[in-house]
Amino acid sequence: MLDNRNLNLKIYFYIRDEIINNHLKPGSRIDYNKLATELGVSKTPVRDALQRLHQDGLIEVQSRSGTYVSTPKEKDVEEIFDVRKALERQAVSLAIRHLSKETLNVLYDETIVAESEIDRGNFQPFFQADRKFHKTLINHSNSSRLIKIMESLEVQIMWIGVIIAYHSERPRLANAQHQQIISALLDANTPLAQDLMEEHIESIKQMTLIDFKNNSEINQY
């Protein structure tokens, strides 16, 4: 039983990462048989993994049609980012009491590396630094409920972030905003850091909504 659970979890994370990293694109059809063959497993653990991904909001099951990677809607984006904006503003207020200057300096250094790699057209260091930056603030809030709520949003936040991140200057803008927030935290300026965080999340939301208004299907990136 333990081995089966481990297998199910591995398959879940594998498919989830394929979706989050935009290898399985929004609107694309999920082929159970093909996945099972590629992974060398039966259809049962694949079906279990897809059921969990459906609960995460990453998979849509259409009767008489099949299973597809979800295509996020404008309302989904608005709700996710509005909740995120409120939570991360609060996280800044709580985390500043627990964050060391050493930790903040490490985060800042990672934005410098990300900026250099963005210039080369390599977005992966930005993705990594972005996730670490936000997760560090959330975890240092020391609020178990805030952390739990953010974890429930994290998968969709990461997914949408990758979908929009290949649009030219957007990673550069987000990275610069990270630098401003970290600088405010280093100066122990909580109100400024909170305002900058709120502006940061709002700008991501608005840029994402522009994509939805300009594209009838979010599956060509």
N, C-alpha and C positions, 0 to 999 in steps of 0.2 A: 504493500500500500504506500509506503514511504517513497519507494522508487517511482511509482506511478505519479505521485504528487510532484516529485522533483521534475519528472519528465514534462508534466503538464505546465509547470511553472516556466521551465526553460523554453518550451514552445510559445507560451504566452509572451514572454519577454522578447523572443526572437521576432515574432510577428509584430508586436507593439513597436519595436525599434525600427522595423522595416517601414511602418507607417509614419512614425515620428520623424524619421530621417528622409521622408518623402520618396523612398524607393517604391513603396506601394502608394500610388497617388490617389487623391480624392476622386471618388467616382469609379475607380477601377474595380473590376469584378474579382472576387476571391474564388479561386478554384480549389476546392477541398482536396480533390485527387492529386492535383499538381503539387500542392503544399505537402501533403502526406508523403508523396514520392520523393520530393526534394529533401525532406527531413528524415526519410527512412523510418517512418512510423505509420501506425494505422490512422484511420480517420477520426477515431474516438478522441485522442488527446488534442487533435487539431480542432475538432468541434467544441471541446471544452474550453480551449483557449479563445476561440472566436466568440463564445458566449460571454466570457469575461470582458473581452474587448467591446462587445456590444453594450455591456453595462458601463464601460468607461466612456461610451459615446463615440468610439472610433470606428465602429462597424454598424452598418445598416442591413437589416434583413427584410427583403421585399418579397412578399408572397407571390409565388408563381414566376418569380424572376431570378432570385438568387441572393447572394450575400455580396455586399459591396463595401469598400472603404467609404466612410461617411464624408459628405461634403458639408463643411460648416456653413451655417447661415448667418446673416447679419445679426439677427437677434441673439444667436449663440455668442458671437464675438462681443456684443455690447454687454451681455450679462456676465460673461467671464471676466472681462477687463474692468467692469465697474466693481465687481466683488474684489478682484485683485487689487485695484487702486485703494480701496478702503483698508484692506488687510495690510498691504505693504506700507501704507502711511503709518498705521499703528505699529507695525513691526520696527520701523525706524525709531520711533519714540522709545520702544522697549529695548531694542538692541543696543542703542548707543550707551546704555549703562554697563553693558557687558563686553563690548568689543574693545580689544586692545589696539593700540596704535600699530603694533607689529602686524596684526591680522589685516588691518586696513591698508597698510603699506604694501603687503603682499597682493591684495586685491587690486590696488592701483597699478603695481608693476605688471600685473597680468593684462590690464587694459592697454598698457604701452606695447606689450608683445602683440596683442590682438590687433591694435592699430597698424602695426608694421605688416602683419600678415594680410590684413584687409587690402592694403596697398598692392599686395602681390596677387590678389584675387582668391586668397585662401580664407574661407570663412570659419573653418572648424575651430581655430583657437578662440574666435569671438564667441561661438556657441558655448564652448566649454567655460570661458570666463564669465559669460552672461549667466549661465546656470549656477555657477559657483557663487557669484556675487549675490544674486537674489536668495539663494538657499542659505548662504551664510547669515544674511540679515534675518531671515525667517527663523533659523535655528537659534540665533543669539537673542531672539525675543524672549526665550525661556517660557513661552506660553504654549502649553501642550495643545490647547484647543485651536489656537491660531495655526500652529504647525500642522495639525491634523486636517484642518479645512484646506490649507494651501496644498497639502499632498494630494487631496482629491482633485484639485484643479491642475496640478503640475503637468500631467500627461497631455491635456489639451492645450495648455499654455506652450509647452515645448513643441507640440505638433504645429500649432498655428505659427509659432515663431520661426520654424524652419521653412514653412510654406512661403512666408513673406520675405525672408531674409535675403533672398537672392536678387532683390531689387536694388541694384546699384548702391546708393549712398545710405541706405537705411541702417545697415550694421555700423557704419561709421558714425552716424548720428547717435544711435543708441549707446555706442561705446563712449562717445564724448559726454553723454549725459551721465553715464556711470562715473566717469572721472569727476564731474561736478558734484555728484552726490557724495562720493568718497571724500572729496576735499572738504565739504561741509561737515561731514562726520569727524574728520581729523581736527577740524576747528571747534568741535563740540557745539556746533550751531544746529540744534535740533529742529527749530521751526523752518530754517532754510532747507535742511536735508529733507524734511517731510514735504515741503512745497515742491522741491525738485523731483522727488520720487513721484508725487502725484502728477506732475507735468510729464514726466517720463512715461508713465503708464498710459496717460491720456493720449500722448503723441503716438504711441504704438497702436492704441485702439483706433485712432483716427486714420492712420496709414493703412491699417488692415481693412477698415471699412471702405476706404477708397478702392482697394482691390476688389472688394465684393461688388461695388457699384460699377466697376469697369469690366468685370468678367462675369459672364453668365454661369460659367463652370470653373471652379477653382481646381483645375487639373492640368494646367499647361504652364509648368514652371521649369 
